[in-house]
Amino acid sequence: MADPPPAADPGERLALEALVVASGVDVEGLSLSGEARAVCALCGQARGVVEVAAMLGMSLEVVRDVVGELASLGLVVVHESGVSAGVMERVRVGLLGL
């Protein structure tokens, strides 16, 4: 079995647009919270932090904490977006105008 990818710094603040994907490490038998298991199951394909929160009905802060912990354990990989906050704000405003 391959080594898990390098873990993210758990104290690092995850960007809302960051993508999260399960690392492929088997979580069976690990002592994880229900929230952590749900995030791992959902992130079999890349999902945004906001998308994870919405789909699981969890607050952004909880998702950020859970994803940070999972990343530190090597169970998920976080891909930071190259999109600036300004671009994201313009997209948000545009979507609200629809």
PyRosetta script that sets phi, psi and omega in degrees:
from pyrosetta import init, pose_from_sequence

init()
pose = pose_from_sequence("MADPPPAADPGERLALEALVVASGVDVEGLSLSGEARAVCALCGQARGVVEVAAMLGMSLEVVRDVVGELASLGLVVVHESGVSAGVMERVRVGLLGL")
pose.set_psi(1, 138.1)
pose.set_omega(1, -179.2)
pose.set_phi(2, -72.8)
pose.set_psi(2, 152.5)
pose.set_omega(2, 176.2)
pose.set_phi(3, -66.8)
pose.set_psi(3, 145.6)
pose.set_omega(3, 176.4)
pose.set_phi(4, -65.5)
pose.set_psi(4, 155.7)
pose.set_omega(4, 178.9)
pose.set_phi(5, -64.3)
pose.set_psi(5, 160.8)
pose.set_omega(5, 179.2)
pose.set_phi(6, -58.9)
pose.set_psi(6, 141.3)
pose.set_omega(6, -176.9)
pose.set_phi(7, -81.8)
pose.set_psi(7, 148.5)
pose.set_omega(7, 174.9)
pose.set_phi(8, -78.0)
pose.set_psi(8, 157.0)
pose.set_omega(8, 176.2)
pose.set_phi(9, -68.6)
pose.set_psi(9, 117.9)
pose.set_omega(9, -176.4)
pose.set_phi(10, -63.7)
pose.set_psi(10, -20.7)
pose.set_omega(10, 178.8)
pose.set_phi(11, -83.5)
pose.set_psi(11, -8.4)
pose.set_omega(11, -178.9)
pose.set_phi(12, -73.6)
pose.set_psi(12, 134.2)
pose.set_omega(12, 180.0)
pose.set_phi(13, -78.7)
pose.set_psi(13, 120.9)
pose.set_omega(13, -179.7)
pose.set_phi(14, -76.0)
pose.set_psi(14, 135.0)
pose.set_omega(14, 175.9)
pose.set_phi(15, -72.0)
pose.set_psi(15, 146.7)
pose.set_omega(15, 179.8)
pose.set_phi(16, -60.2)
pose.set_psi(16, -31.3)
pose.set_omega(16, -177.7)
pose.set_phi(17, -90.6)
pose.set_psi(17, 0.8)
pose.set_omega(17, 178.5)
pose.set_phi(18, -60.8)
pose.set_psi(18, 144.2)
pose.set_omega(18, 177.7)
pose.set_phi(19, -98.7)
pose.set_psi(19, 139.4)
pose.set_omega(19, -178.7)
pose.set_phi(20, -120.5)
pose.set_psi(20, 132.9)
pose.set_omega(20, 177.1)
pose.set_phi(21, -140.0)
pose.set_psi(21, 139.3)
pose.set_omega(21, 178.4)
pose.set_phi(22, -61.3)
pose.set_psi(22, 141.7)
pose.set_omega(22, -176.7)
pose.set_phi(23, -78.8)
pose.set_psi(23, -13.3)
pose.set_omega(23, -177.9)
pose.set_phi(24, 95.7)
pose.set_psi(24, -3.9)
pose.set_omega(24, 176.6)
pose.set_phi(25, -70.8)
pose.set_psi(25, 133.8)
pose.set_omega(25, -179.4)
pose.set_phi(26, -69.2)
pose.set_psi(26, 123.0)
pose.set_omega(26, -178.7)
pose.set_phi(27, -93.3)
pose.set_psi(27, -4.1)
pose.set_omega(27, 178.8)
pose.set_phi(28, -59.3)
pose.set_psi(28, 130.5)
pose.set_omega(28, 178.4)
pose.set_phi(29, 87.1)
pose.set_psi(29, -8.8)
pose.set_omega(29, 177.3)
pose.set_phi(30, -83.2)
pose.set_psi(30, 148.0)
pose.set_omega(30, 178.5)
pose.set_phi(31, -85.8)
pose.set_psi(31, 91.9)
pose.set_omega(31, -179.2)
pose.set_phi(32, -123.1)
pose.set_psi(32, 152.0)
pose.set_omega(32, 175.8)
pose.set_phi(33, -69.5)
pose.set_psi(33, 164.2)
pose.set_omega(33, 175.5)
pose.set_phi(34, -60.3)
pose.set_psi(34, -38.1)
pose.set_omega(34, 178.8)
pose.set_phi(35, -63.7)
pose.set_psi(35, -43.0)
pose.set_omega(35, -179.4)
pose.set_phi(36, -64.4)
pose.set_psi(36, -42.5)
pose.set_omega(36, 178.0)
pose.set_phi(37, -62.9)
pose.set_psi(37, -40.5)
pose.set_omega(37, 179.8)
pose.set_phi(38, -64.1)
pose.set_psi(38, -41.9)
pose.set_omega(38, 178.7)
pose.set_phi(39, -63.8)
pose.set_psi(39, -45.5)
pose.set_omega(39, 179.3)
pose.set_phi(40, -60.4)
pose.set_psi(40, -43.3)
pose.set_omega(40, -179.0)
pose.set_phi(41, -65.5)
pose.set_psi(41, -40.9)
pose.set_omega(41, -177.6)
pose.set_phi(42, -70.7)
pose.set_psi(42, -31.4)
pose.set_omega(42, -172.3)
pose.set_phi(43, -93.2)
pose.set_psi(43, 30.7)
pose.set_omega(43, 171.3)
pose.set_phi(44, -62.6)
pose.set_psi(44, -27.9)
pose.set_omega(44, 170.2)
pose.set_phi(45, -119.4)
pose.set_psi(45, 155.3)
pose.set_omega(45, -175.8)
pose.set_phi(46, -59.6)
pose.set_psi(46, 132.8)
pose.set_omega(46, 177.9)
pose.set_phi(47, -135.1)
pose.set_psi(47, 147.7)
pose.set_omega(47, 174.4)
pose.set_phi(48, -75.8)
pose.set_psi(48, 153.2)
pose.set_omega(48, 178.9)
pose.set_phi(49, -55.8)
pose.set_psi(49, -44.3)
pose.set_omega(49, 179.5)
pose.set_phi(50, -63.8)
pose.set_psi(50, -41.5)
pose.set_omega(50, 179.5)
pose.set_phi(51, -62.3)
pose.set_psi(51, -43.0)
pose.set_omega(51, 178.3)
pose.set_phi(52, -59.9)
pose.set_psi(52, -46.7)
pose.set_omega(52, 179.9)
pose.set_phi(53, -59.1)
pose.set_psi(53, -46.5)
pose.set_omega(53, -177.8)
pose.set_phi(54, -66.0)
pose.set_psi(54, -44.9)
pose.set_omega(54, -176.3)
pose.set_phi(55, -68.4)
pose.set_psi(55, -31.4)
pose.set_omega(55, -179.1)
pose.set_phi(56, -97.0)
pose.set_psi(56, -4.3)
pose.set_omega(56, -179.5)
pose.set_phi(57, 66.1)
pose.set_psi(57, 34.6)
pose.set_omega(57, -179.1)
pose.set_phi(58, -112.3)
pose.set_psi(58, 154.3)
pose.set_omega(58, 177.3)
pose.set_phi(59, -70.7)
pose.set_psi(59, 155.6)
pose.set_omega(59, 178.3)
pose.set_phi(60, -60.1)
pose.set_psi(60, -39.9)
pose.set_omega(60, -179.1)
pose.set_phi(61, -63.1)
pose.set_psi(61, -41.9)
pose.set_omega(61, 178.6)
pose.set_phi(62, -64.1)
pose.set_psi(62, -45.6)
pose.set_omega(62, 179.9)
pose.set_phi(63, -61.7)
pose.set_psi(63, -44.5)
pose.set_omega(63, 178.3)
pose.set_phi(64, -59.0)
pose.set_psi(64, -43.9)
pose.set_omega(64, 179.5)
pose.set_phi(65, -64.1)
pose.set_psi(65, -46.2)
pose.set_omega(65, -178.4)
pose.set_phi(66, -64.5)
pose.set_psi(66, -45.8)
pose.set_omega(66, -179.8)
pose.set_phi(67, -63.5)
pose.set_psi(67, -41.3)
pose.set_omega(67, 177.6)
pose.set_phi(68, -59.9)
pose.set_psi(68, -42.8)
pose.set_omega(68, 178.6)
pose.set_phi(69, -66.6)
pose.set_psi(69, -44.9)
pose.set_omega(69, 179.0)
pose.set_phi(70, -62.4)
pose.set_psi(70, -38.3)
pose.set_omega(70, 177.9)
pose.set_phi(71, -65.1)
pose.set_psi(71, -40.2)
pose.set_omega(71, 179.9)
pose.set_phi(72, -66.0)
pose.set_psi(72, -24.7)
pose.set_omega(72, 177.2)
pose.set_phi(73, -89.4)
pose.set_psi(73, -4.8)
pose.set_omega(73, -179.5)
pose.set_phi(74, 77.5)
pose.set_psi(74, 19.0)
pose.set_omega(74, -177.1)
pose.set_phi(75, -92.4)
pose.set_psi(75, -20.9)
pose.set_omega(75, 172.2)
pose.set_phi(76, -134.3)
pose.set_psi(76, 157.0)
pose.set_omega(76, 175.6)
pose.set_phi(77, -115.3)
pose.set_psi(77, 134.5)
pose.set_omega(77, 179.9)
pose.set_phi(78, -107.6)
pose.set_psi(78, 125.8)
pose.set_omega(78, 177.4)
pose.set_phi(79, -110.0)
pose.set_psi(79, 112.1)
pose.set_omega(79, 178.8)
pose.set_phi(80, -73.3)
pose.set_psi(80, 141.3)
pose.set_omega(80, 179.8)
pose.set_phi(81, -79.1)
pose.set_psi(81, 148.8)
pose.set_omega(81, 174.5)
pose.set_phi(82, -89.6)
pose.set_psi(82, 5.2)
pose.set_omega(82, -177.6)
pose.set_phi(83, -82.0)
pose.set_psi(83, 133.3)
pose.set_omega(83, -179.1)
pose.set_phi(84, -76.0)
pose.set_psi(84, 159.1)
pose.set_omega(84, 177.3)
pose.set_phi(85, -61.3)
pose.set_psi(85, -34.0)
pose.set_omega(85, 178.9)
pose.set_phi(86, -63.3)
pose.set_psi(86, -43.0)
pose.set_omega(86, 178.1)
pose.set_phi(87, -64.6)
pose.set_psi(87, -43.8)
pose.set_omega(87, 179.6)
pose.set_phi(88, -61.5)
pose.set_psi(88, -38.6)
pose.set_omega(88, 179.1)
pose.set_phi(89, -65.5)
pose.set_psi(89, -41.8)
pose.set_omega(89, 178.1)
pose.set_phi(90, -64.3)
pose.set_psi(90, -37.9)
pose.set_omega(90, 176.6)
pose.set_phi(91, -64.2)
pose.set_psi(91, -44.2)
pose.set_omega(91, 179.8)
pose.set_phi(92, -60.0)
pose.set_psi(92, -46.9)
pose.set_omega(92, -179.9)
pose.set_phi(93, -63.2)
pose.set_psi(93, -41.4)
pose.set_omega(93, 178.4)
pose.set_phi(94, -62.5)
pose.set_psi(94, -41.7)
pose.set_omega(94, 178.9)
pose.set_phi(95, -66.9)
pose.set_psi(95, -37.3)
pose.set_omega(95, 178.5)
pose.set_phi(96, -65.6)
pose.set_psi(96, -27.6)
pose.set_omega(96, -179.5)
pose.set_phi(97, -79.0)
pose.set_psi(97, -8.3)
pose.set_omega(97, -178.6)
pose.set_phi(98, -73.9)
pose.dump_pdb("model.pdb")
